[in-house]
């Protein structure tokens, strides 16, 4: 009985590690290198401001 539990635990651990390794490559590719902010900050028309 103990060997079955040990084999089941080892199998589940191996599957979990394989799942983590496979999905870690996918999440890294989905993250963009930069986020463009062009056109976000536009001055209002008719407002006089200075820095």
N, CA, C and O of each residue as an XYZ file, in Angstrom:
204
protein
N       0.812     -1.189      0.000
C       0.000      0.000      0.000
C       0.856      1.254      0.000
O       0.525      2.236     -0.665
N       1.949      1.226      0.739
C       2.824      2.392      0.787
C       3.507      2.641     -0.552
O       3.750      3.790     -0.923
N       3.813      1.591     -1.265
C       4.443      1.762     -2.579
C       3.472      2.399     -3.568
O       3.882      3.190     -4.418
N       2.206      2.064     -3.463
C       1.208      2.659     -4.350
C       1.078      4.159     -4.077
O       0.994      4.961     -5.007
N       1.063      4.528     -2.804
C       0.967      5.942     -2.446
C       2.199      6.696     -2.906
O       2.095      7.819     -3.398
N       3.367      6.085     -2.748
C       4.612      6.707     -3.176
C       4.646      6.871     -4.692
O       5.060      7.916     -5.196
N       4.214      5.849     -5.416
C       4.176      5.921     -6.879
C       3.162      6.962     -7.341
O       3.429      7.710     -8.282
N       2.012      7.017     -6.696
C       0.998      8.005     -7.049
C       1.498      9.416     -6.771
O       1.302     10.317     -7.587
N       2.138      9.611     -5.636
C       2.688     10.922     -5.297
C       3.769     11.349     -6.271
O       3.807     12.506     -6.689
N       4.647     10.431     -6.634
C       5.713     10.746     -7.581
C       5.146     11.074     -8.956
O       5.635     11.978     -9.633
N       4.130     10.353     -9.363
C       3.485     10.615    -10.654
C       2.814     11.979    -10.656
O       2.937     12.733    -11.621
N       2.110     12.295     -9.587
C       1.438     13.585     -9.509
C       2.443     14.730     -9.464
O       2.225     15.767    -10.089
N       3.532     14.556     -8.739
C       4.570     15.579     -8.684
C       5.206     15.782    -10.051
O       5.454     16.919    -10.452
N       5.473     14.711    -10.765
C       6.046     14.806    -12.103
C       5.095     15.525    -13.056
O       5.525     16.355    -13.857
N       3.813     15.209    -12.969
C       2.834     15.870    -13.832
C       2.720     17.350    -13.493
O       2.598     18.176    -14.398
N       2.755     17.700    -12.228
C       2.683     19.095    -11.814
C       3.895     19.878    -12.313
O       3.748     20.983    -12.835
N       5.081     19.317    -12.156
C       6.288     19.992    -12.630
C       6.289     20.145    -14.149
O       6.723     21.176    -14.664
N       5.815     19.146    -14.863
C       5.738     19.231    -16.319
C       4.742     20.309    -16.728
O       5.007     21.068    -17.660
N       3.612     20.388    -16.054
C       2.607     21.410    -16.342
C       3.167     22.804    -16.102
O       2.939     23.712    -16.901
N       3.894     22.978    -15.011
C       4.479     24.280    -14.696
C       5.522     24.664    -15.750
O       5.554     25.813    -16.191
N       6.354     23.740    -16.149
C       7.391     24.027    -17.151
C       6.786     24.363    -18.504
O       7.265     25.269    -19.185
N       5.758     23.658    -18.898
C       5.124     23.905    -20.193
C       4.447     25.270    -20.196
O       4.565     26.014    -21.170
N       3.746     25.606    -19.130
C       3.008     26.866    -19.086
C       3.896     28.063    -18.795
O       3.506     29.187    -19.111
N       5.048     27.880    -18.219
C       5.910     29.027    -17.933
C       6.437     29.643    -19.230
O       6.630     30.858    -19.284
N       6.670     28.872    -20.243
C       7.107     29.396    -21.532
C       6.020     30.196    -22.214
O       6.310     31.174    -22.904
N       4.780     29.799    -22.035
C       3.669     30.503    -22.666
C       3.432     31.859    -22.022
O       3.150     32.830    -22.724
N       3.540     31.945    -20.723
C       3.263     33.207    -20.061
C       4.374     34.214    -20.329
O       4.100     35.412    -20.405
N       5.585     33.780    -20.469
C       6.678     34.694    -20.744
C       6.559     35.289    -22.145
O       6.923     36.446    -22.352
N       6.066     34.532    -23.089
C       5.931     35.026    -24.461
C       4.773     36.019    -24.577
O       4.774     36.855    -25.480
N       3.799     35.943    -23.690
C       2.629     36.801    -23.783
C       2.872     38.193    -23.189
O       2.098     39.114    -23.453
N       3.922     38.360    -22.399
C       4.198     39.645    -21.769
C       4.921     40.546    -22.771
O       5.980     40.171    -23.275
N       4.365     41.741    -23.072
C       5.023     42.630    -24.030
C       6.289     43.250    -23.436
O       6.400     43.415    -22.222
N       7.231     43.587    -24.302
C       8.483     44.203    -23.863
C       8.251     45.626    -23.373
O       8.930     46.087    -22.456
N       7.304     46.315    -23.976
C       6.979     47.677    -23.554
C       5.522     47.982    -23.894
O       4.912     47.302    -24.719
N       4.988     48.983    -23.265
C       3.612     49.403    -23.520
C       3.663     50.815    -24.084
O       4.130     51.724    -23.396
N       3.202     51.032    -25.310
C       3.251     52.367    -25.892
C       2.268     53.308    -25.184
O       1.133     52.934    -24.890
N       2.727     54.530    -24.920
C       1.865     55.520    -24.279
C       1.661     56.733    -25.179
O       1.281     57.805    -24.707
N       1.913     56.566    -26.462
C       1.716     57.664    -27.411
C       0.238     58.019    -27.492
O      -0.614     57.140    -27.628
N      -0.060     59.305    -27.408
C      -1.418     59.780    -27.563
C      -2.267     59.697    -26.307
O      -3.455     60.014    -26.363
N      -1.718     59.291    -25.196
C      -2.499     59.202    -23.963
C      -2.634     60.569    -23.313
O      -3.717     60.947    -22.865
N      -1.529     61.310    -23.263
C      -1.525     62.612    -22.613
C      -1.629     63.708    -23.669
O      -0.645     64.044    -24.329
N      -2.822     64.257    -23.820
C      -3.042     65.317    -24.791
C      -3.480     66.584    -24.040
O      -4.322     66.509    -23.145
N      -2.917     67.738    -24.395
C      -3.343     68.970    -23.732
C      -4.765     69.349    -24.163
O      -5.174     69.104    -25.298
N      -5.488     69.939    -23.248
C      -6.867     70.371    -23.545
C      -6.820     71.632    -24.418
O      -5.917     72.457    -24.283
N      -7.784     71.766    -25.296
C      -7.852     72.937    -26.171
C      -8.405     74.114    -25.373
O      -9.415     73.994    -24.680
N      -7.723     75.250    -25.484
C      -8.165     76.450    -24.809
C      -7.660     76.597    -23.393
O      -8.048     77.540    -22.703
N      -6.806     75.694    -22.936
C      -6.269     75.767    -21.582
C      -4.810     76.195    -21.668
O      -4.035     75.618    -22.429
N      -4.440     77.192    -20.900
C      -3.060     77.690    -20.895
C      -2.357     77.119    -19.649
O      -2.735     77.421    -18.517
N      -1.353     76.307    -19.877
C      -0.592     75.757    -18.761
C       0.867     75.692    -19.127
O       1.225     75.664    -20.304
N       1.706     75.668    -18.120
C       3.143     75.566    -18.358
C       3.764     74.668    -17.308
O       3.189     74.441    -16.244
N       4.926     74.170    -17.616
C       5.629     73.294    -16.691
C       6.511     74.102    -15.776
O       7.191     73.540    -14.918
